[in-house]
Amino acid sequence: MGFIFVCIIWGYIILAAITIWLTRKLTKSKKATLIVAALFILYPFRRLILFEALIFPYYRQTPLQEIHQTVESPISVYWQDNVWPGFDDYGRHWMIDNYLDGVHLKVLALNGEDGKIYLYKATGEDFKKNKKAKKLVKLRENEHETFRQKDLAVYKKTGKHMEKAGEIMNTQLDPPIYAARREYKRLKEVEIKLITDRAEIYNSASDLPPINYRVEFNLMPQGEITQKLLHADRISIFDTRKNKEIAFSRRYLAYSAWIAKVSGEQPKFDYKLGDISTYEFDDKVLLEYAGVMDGLEITKDNLNKKFYYRTQ
């Protein structure tokens, strides 16, 4: 691949040199020669110039993101995703696993990929066994870390590790950690299944019971030309009790190849403006208590799941 890339570069340089020489030879115009040379120099940077120098400065004239209020315990949230085709089974499971703790968030509603709305409820009692298992995981990890720090102190002092330190960690300290993590994961899955089994399913958002906050993810309207160049979306968070928007974030992503959008595959982007991690924006405003490190988009990508994009 690297060799092919080098050949393309040298081929472009040779083509440019020949074209500039012919322009000079045939036109005998210094101005025409400089224009041709400038075009060859600027052509590889055409997209950079188009987006960073021409298009994005226009969108920077208005705020890309504003957060007027953050919430520690939203209690109930409805997430309406109109960009991706709703939350599939994996997405709904992921949201329950990471956010529905029964304390800070007790009610979570999500629009499904099938057009229906799934409402899940939880209380602190739903995760009682899970929490005990999590404490055991933390205890085993602390035991491992305490021994490691003790061994490290000895190594710094003597230049040698404690006798059989590696063997002790591998055979005595690591297995209990793995066992505790497996049991924690098993119990969490059991508890999540109980929650999903009693899900309430609605045909319309208007049928939902009162919910404190609503998150909307929508495509932004664009002109006929710009929509072929850019993907533009906006995430908005509302306090439904006050009918007030408390935060929003806009982003613009340049299609690296417009054919990807036409083909129906997940598109690739190169130049970007705004908060790229859209699915982490609600963490900043509503769901920071969960301490989620990776957003739903990243997790899906890591699992190599294929999911489809809702185009305008």
C-alpha positions in Angstrom: 0.0 0.0 0.0 2.8 2.4 0.9 4.6 1.6 -2.4 1.4 2.3 -4.4 1.0 5.6 -2.5 4.6 6.7 -3.3 4.0 5.8 -7.0 0.8 7.9 -7.1 2.7 10.9 -5.6 5.6 10.6 -8.0 3.1 10.2 -10.9 1.3 13.3 -9.8 4.6 15.3 -9.6 5.7 14.1 -13.1 2.2 14.9 -14.6 2.4 18.4 -13.0 5.9 19.0 -14.3 5.0 18.0 -17.8 1.8 20.0 -17.8 3.5 23.1 -16.5 6.3 22.7 -19.1 3.8 22.3 -21.9 1.9 25.4 -20.7 5.0 27.4 -20.7 6.1 26.1 -24.1 2.7 26.5 -25.8 1.4 29.8 -24.3 4.7 31.5 -23.6 2.8 33.2 -20.8 4.3 33.4 -17.4 0.9 34.2 -15.9 -0.7 31.1 -17.4 2.2 29.0 -16.2 1.8 30.3 -12.6 -1.9 29.6 -12.7 -1.4 26.0 -13.8 1.4 25.5 -11.2 -0.9 27.0 -8.5 -3.7 24.6 -9.5 -1.5 21.6 -9.2 -0.2 22.8 -5.8 -3.6 23.5 -4.4 -5.5 20.5 -5.9 -4.4 17.9 -3.2 -5.6 20.4 -0.5 -9.0 21.1 -2.2 -11.1 19.5 0.5 -9.2 21.2 3.2 -9.7 24.5 1.6 -13.4 23.8 0.8 -14.4 22.8 4.3 -11.9 24.5 6.7 -11.6 27.8 4.8 -15.0 28.2 3.1 -17.8 26.1 4.6 -17.0 25.6 8.3 -16.3 29.3 9.0 -19.9 30.0 8.1 -21.2 27.5 10.6 -18.9 28.8 13.3 -20.7 32.1 13.3 -23.3 30.7 15.7 -22.6 28.6 18.8 -22.1 24.9 18.1 -22.9 23.9 21.6 -24.5 25.4 24.7 -25.2 23.9 28.1 -27.5 26.0 30.3 -28.1 23.4 33.0 -26.7 20.0 34.1 -28.7 17.4 36.1 -27.3 15.1 38.7 -30.3 12.8 39.0 -32.7 13.0 36.0 -34.9 10.1 37.4 -36.7 9.7 34.0 -35.4 10.2 30.5 -36.9 9.7 27.0 -34.2 9.3 24.2 -35.6 9.8 20.7 -33.0 9.0 18.0 -34.1 10.2 14.6 -30.7 9.9 12.9 -29.9 6.3 13.4 -32.9 4.1 12.9 -33.7 3.9 16.6 -32.2 1.7 19.3 -31.9 -1.9 18.3 -31.8 -4.8 20.9 -28.1 -4.3 21.5 -28.5 -0.5 21.9 -31.4 -0.8 24.4 -29.5 -3.4 26.4 -26.4 -1.1 26.4 -28.4 1.9 27.6 -30.0 -0.1 30.4 -26.7 -1.7 31.4 -24.9 1.7 31.6 -27.5 4.2 32.8 -30.6 2.6 34.4 -29.3 2.3 38.0 -32.7 2.6 39.8 -31.3 5.5 41.8 -30.3 8.4 39.6 -32.3 7.1 36.7 -35.4 5.0 37.4 -37.3 5.3 34.0 -35.7 5.1 30.6 -37.7 5.2 27.3 -36.0 4.6 24.0 -37.4 4.6 20.4 -36.7 1.2 18.8 -35.6 0.5 15.3 -39.1 -1.0 14.7 -40.8 2.4 15.3 -42.1 1.4 18.7 -41.0 3.0 22.0 -39.7 0.8 24.8 -40.0 2.0 28.4 -37.9 0.4 31.2 -38.3 0.9 34.9 -35.9 0.0 37.7 -35.5 0.6 41.4 -32.5 0.1 43.7 -33.8 -3.3 44.7 -33.4 -4.6 41.1 -29.7 -4.4 41.3 -29.2 -5.5 45.0 -27.4 -8.7 44.2 -25.4 -7.0 41.5 -24.1 -4.3 43.8 -22.9 -6.9 46.3 -21.1 -8.8 43.5 -19.5 -5.5 42.4 -18.2 -4.8 45.9 -16.6 -8.3 45.9 -14.9 -7.5 42.6 -13.6 -4.2 44.1 -12.3 -6.1 47.2 -10.4 -8.7 45.1 -9.0 -6.0 42.9 -7.8 -4.0 46.0 -6.1 -7.2 47.3 -4.3 -7.6 44.1 -3.2 -3.9 44.0 -2.1 -4.0 47.6 0.2 -7.0 46.9 1.5 -5.4 43.7 2.4 -2.1 45.5 4.1 -4.1 48.2 6.2 -6.0 45.6 6.9 -2.7 43.8 8.2 -1.1 47.1 10.5 -4.1 47.6 11.8 -3.9 44.0 12.5 -0.2 44.4 14.4 -0.8 47.6 16.4 -4.0 46.7 16.2 -4.1 42.9 14.5 -7.5 43.1 10.9 -8.6 43.2 9.5 -10.5 46.2 10.0 -14.3 46.1 7.4 -15.9 43.8 5.6 -12.6 43.4 4.5 -13.3 39.8 3.4 -16.8 40.7 1.4 -15.6 43.7 -0.4 -13.0 41.5 -1.1 -15.4 38.7 -2.2 -18.4 40.7 -3.6 -16.9 44.0 -4.8 -13.3 43.3 -5.8 -13.2 39.6 -8.3 -16.2 39.6 -10.5 -14.8 42.4 -10.7 -11.5 40.4 -11.8 -13.3 37.3 -14.3 -15.4 39.2 -15.8 -12.3 40.9 -16.1 -10.5 37.6 -17.8 -13.4 35.9 -20.3 -13.6 38.7 -20.9 -9.9 38.6 -21.5 -10.0 34.9 -23.9 -13.0 35.3 -26.0 -11.4 37.9 -26.1 -8.1 36.0 -27.4 -10.0 32.9 -30.1 -11.7 35.0 -31.2 -8.4 36.4 -31.2 -6.7 33.0 -33.3 -9.5 31.6 -35.9 -9.1 34.3 -36.1 -5.4 33.5 -36.4 -6.0 29.7 -39.0 -8.7 30.2 -41.4 -6.2 31.9 -40.8 -3.5 29.4 -43.7 -1.3 28.5 -44.1 -0.8 24.7 -45.9 2.2 23.1 -46.7 3.1 19.6 -46.3 6.8 20.0 -44.4 9.2 22.2 -47.7 10.9 23.0 -48.8 7.7 24.8 -45.8 7.8 27.2 -46.4 8.7 30.9 -44.8 12.0 32.1 -41.0 11.9 31.8 -38.7 14.6 33.2 -36.3 15.0 30.4 -36.3 14.3 26.6 -33.2 13.9 24.4 -33.7 14.4 20.7 -31.2 13.6 18.0 -32.2 15.0 14.6 -30.8 15.7 11.2 -30.6 19.4 10.4 -32.1 20.8 7.2 -29.6 21.7 4.5 -29.5 23.0 1.0 -29.5 20.7 -2.0 -25.7 21.1 -2.5 -24.4 21.1 1.1 -26.4 17.9 2.0 -24.3 16.0 -0.6 -21.1 17.3 1.0 -22.0 17.3 4.7 -23.9 15.3 7.3 -25.4 17.7 9.8 -27.2 16.8 13.1 -28.2 18.3 16.3 -28.8 16.8 19.7 -31.2 18.7 22.0 -32.0 18.1 25.7 -35.3 19.4 27.1 -36.7 19.7 30.6 -40.2 18.6 29.7 -41.7 19.9 32.9 -40.7 23.4 31.9 -40.9 22.8 28.2 -37.4 24.3 28.0 -34.3 23.3 26.1 -31.4 23.1 28.6 -28.6 22.1 26.2 -27.9 21.5 22.5 -24.9 20.5 20.4 -24.5 20.7 16.6 -22.0 18.9 14.4 -21.0 18.9 10.7 -19.2 15.9 9.2 -17.8 16.0 5.7 -18.4 12.9 3.6 -15.0 11.5 2.6 -16.8 9.7 -0.3 -20.4 10.7 -1.2 -20.9 7.3 -2.8 -20.9 5.7 0.7 -24.1 7.6 1.5 -25.7 6.5 -1.8 -24.7 2.8 -1.3 -26.5 2.6 2.1 -23.3 1.7 4.0 -22.2 3.5 7.1 -20.4 6.6 5.6 -16.9 7.7 6.3 -16.0 11.3 7.3 -12.8 13.3 7.2 -13.2 16.9 8.1 -15.4 17.5 11.2 -16.8 20.5 13.1 -18.5 20.4 16.5 -18.6 17.8 19.2 -17.9 14.6 17.4 -19.0 12.3 20.2 -22.7 13.0 20.0 -23.8 10.1 22.1 -21.6 11.3 24.9 -23.2 14.7 25.1 -26.1 13.5 27.2 -23.5 12.2 29.7 -22.3 15.8 30.3 -25.8 17.1 30.8 -27.9 14.3 32.4 -26.0 11.1 32.9 -22.6 12.0 34.3 -23.3 9.9 37.4 -22.8 6.7 35.4 -19.2 7.5 34.6 -19.4 5.9 31.2 -16.0 6.0 29.4 -17.0 4.9 25.8 -20.2 6.1 24.1 -22.6 3.8 22.3 -21.1 4.6 18.9 -17.6 3.5 20.0 -18.8 0.3 21.6 -20.7 -0.7 18.5 -17.7 0.0 16.4 -15.5 -2.1 18.6 -17.9 -5.1 18.2 -17.8 -4.6 14.4 -21.6 -4.5 14.3 -23.1 -3.3 11.0 -25.8 -0.7 11.5 -27.5 1.6 9.0 -27.7 5.3 8.6 -30.9 7.2 8.1 -30.3 9.6 5.3 -32.3 12.7 4.5 
